Amino acid sequence: MPTYEYVCKDCGHHLSAEQRMSDPRLTDCPHCGKAGLERQLSAGGFALKGSGWYQTDFKGGGNKASESKPEAAAAPSCPAGGCACH
């Protein structure tokens, strides 16, 4: 369930509320009682809970993209007169 941040435009009180997306917005401030609450834009949170989640999404420490591959034999710098030095 998303957590929404609210601030009262009358008294400046801040609060967080867990609400369904279909729930109506809160309007009444629990601190001053006036109908001055406004929902704020805030960064969304993301948490991986439970077993089976790995910090890097890989069980092992290796990453296939970063594994070393055998290098091809380097081409000679001057292949049989292919340069201007001959």
N, C-alpha and C positions, 0 to 999 in steps of 0.2 A: 504494500500500500504506500503511495507517495506521501512524503512529508512536505507540507507547505509552510512557508514563512509568512507571517503577518506582522504589520506594524500599525499602531493606532495613530491616525493623523491628528487626533485631539490631544492625547497625553504622551505619545511617543513610546508606549509600551510595546515590546517585541515578544512574539510567541511563535512556537512551532506546533503544528497540528497534523496528525496522521489522518488523512481523509481519502476516500475513494475518489476517483476522477469524476464520477457522476454525482458526488455530494455537492450541495450548494456551498458557495463561499461563506465563510464566517463574516458577520457584520458587527456584532456587539463585542466591545472590548471587555474582557473579564476584570480589568484593573479599574477603569473609570465608569463602565456601564454604558457609554455612549456608542452610537452606531457609526464608529469611525475607523473600523479595521479595513486595511487594504492589503491584498495579497502581493507579496514581493517576488521578484524574479530571483531565483537562487540556483546554484549549481546542484545538479542531481547527484545523488550518491549511488554507489555501486558496491555491493559486498558479496563475496563468495562465501557461502555458509555451508557447513556439512562436510562429510568426508568425500574424498575423491578428487578434490581440486588441488592442483599443483601450482606453486608460485609462478612458474614459467610455462605452464601448460605442457611440460614434458616430464615424464617420470625420471628419465636419465638426465645426465648433465649435458649430453651432446646434442647438437643441433645439426641436422643433415646439411643445411646450407653452409655451415661454417667448417665442416670437416674438410681436412686437406685432401686434395686430389693429386695424383702423380702428375708432375709437370711434363709436358712434351719436350722432346729434345730441342734445344735452342738451335735455330738456323744459323749457319755460319755468317759472319758479318760481311764476307766478301765471296759470294758464291761464283767461283770460276770466272772471274773477269766481269762480273755483273756490276762493277762500280767503276768509277773514273780513275782509280789508282793503278790499273793495269794497262 
